[in-house]
Amino acid sequence: MRILSVEDDPVLGQAVKDQIVAEGHSADGVRDLAAADLAIRSAVFDLVLLDLMLPDGRGLDFLKTRRTAGDVTPVIVLTARDQISDRIAALDAGADDYLVKPFDLAELSARIRAVGRRYSGNPNPLLTLGDLDVDLAARSVHRAGRPVSLTAREWSLFEAFVQRPNQLLSKAQLEERLYSFDAEVESNTIEVYVARLRKKLGAETIETVRGMGYRLGTPGVTS
């Protein structure tokens, strides 16, 4: 997933960003609501991690504004405000989850995975795709019963297809899954990673729609 972290504490913000990247996601970090608004207008994010108290305003007001505008991007609130009333207000404003600081980074990762599964339309982390057994929670794949080792970026790309099984994904959409604002994108990167996934998971795993993009195929099934 491509994730935006809105956190004004530079130490915590970097720790969260490092955790996101270590999990194979693409991460962008900003420290105030103005930058967050610009980021959301400039790119498509799969998830936003939102602090409630920021230098230029309240995260809760920002969330309400985004929801009123029709933005359905999942949001996990990360805040030191631990009152039940604060949790209720955030959830009622449209937050998908609420995590109180200080929190364990491993728990944050688990909550990110859970929210991602809910929005993909399949809350079950265990999937079977042809001869592939996929565990989204454990981030693991078995092909015909044998484990397949995927790098962080290979997994991130594969996860993009799994989360949108019937959708055609353009090269630009896939690039956003692998890179953040400050990363350089090489022209043939997606082709390279698609080729690697096909080699590891089967040639039919990803279909090419010439001139348009790629979509999830049916692994282990040939015509």
PELINLIN-V306176 format. One record per pair of residues at least 24 apart in sequence whose ideal C-beta (glycine too) atoms are under 8 Angstrom apart, sorted by the first residue. I is the first residue (numbers start at 1). J is the second residue. Records with the same first field share a line. If there is no record, write none. Layout:
BEGIN
I->J, J
END
This chain:
BEGIN
1->25, 26, 46, 47, 112, 116, 156, 159, 177
2->26, 27, 28, 43, 44, 45, 46, 47, 176, 177, 180
3->27, 28, 45, 46, 47, 48, 49, 112
4->28, 29, 30, 36, 39, 40, 45, 47, 48, 49
5->29, 30, 48, 49
6->30, 31, 32, 33, 35, 36, 48, 49, 50, 51, 54, 59
7->31, 49, 51, 78
8->32, 51, 53, 54, 55
9->51
12->101
15->105
16->49, 78, 105, 108
19->105, 108, 109
20->112
21->152
22->152
23->109, 112, 139, 152
24->139, 152, 153, 155, 156, 159
25->112, 156
26->156, 176, 177, 178, 179, 180, 183
27->180
28->180, 181
31->55
32->56, 57
33->57, 59, 62
36->62
37->62
39->181
40->66, 71, 73
43->176, 181
44->173, 176
45->73
46->73, 74, 116, 119
47->73, 74, 75, 76, 112, 115, 116
48->73, 74, 75, 76
49->75, 76, 78, 108
50->75, 76, 77, 78, 95
51->77, 78, 79
52->77, 79, 81, 86, 90
53->79, 80, 81
60->89, 90, 93
63->90, 93, 94, 95
64->93, 94
66->94
67->93, 94
74->115, 116, 118, 119
76->108, 111, 112, 115
78->103, 108
110->137
113->137
116->163
119->163
120->162, 163, 164
127->162
129->162, 205, 216, 218, 219
130->202, 204, 218, 219, 220, 221
131->202, 219, 220
132->201, 202, 205, 219, 220
134->162
136->162
141->201
143->200, 201, 202, 219, 220
144->220
148->200, 201
149->200
150->197, 200
153->178, 193
154->193, 196, 197, 200
157->190, 193, 194, 197
158->197, 201
161->206, 214, 215, 216
162->216
164->215, 216
165->216
166->215, 216
167->215
168->209, 212, 213, 214, 215
169->213, 214, 215
170->212, 213
171->213, 214
173->213
174->213, 214
190->214
END
